[in-house]
Amino acid sequence: MIPGLSGHVFDGVFFSEQGLLNVPVLVHCTAHSNIQNTNIDSLKRTLAAQAKAAGANTIINFKYAQRANFMSMSSVSWDATGDAVFLAVADSAQGGADGSEVFCPKCGGGVSSTAKFCRNCGNQLT
Ligand SMILES: [Zn+2]
């Protein structure tokens, strides 16, 4: 999980409906389905594949919507979108002396959990 972002992991990609400032969007992902009983997981799988193809590990601004087709009451389409970004997730290769890393709520950059200020944007961390 990524501190400061609420969401969930699917297919190895972190999905969040929240956005982040100052994080470059690698690719805007979209998935669409005309199948009425579409499982949202199949749309997320499409988004996750797009994100991973672009080198991203996180999708922010994740949205999905069911849209009725007014031409046919039985026809419903699904759209899912998100912005794929790469966030440095705390792992064994990164982090401070205590081995942990947190994410700046302002810019999303990874900083040591012991840091008082974000090294990327100078935001004060509490
Ligand atoms: Zn920052």
Boltz pocket constraint, residues with backbone or C-beta under 6 A from the ligand:
constraints:
  - pocket:
      binder: B
      contacts: [[A, 104], [A, 105], [A, 106], [A, 107], [A, 108], [A, 109], [A, 118], [A, 119], [A, 120], [A, 121], [A, 122], [A, 123]]
      max_distance: 6.0
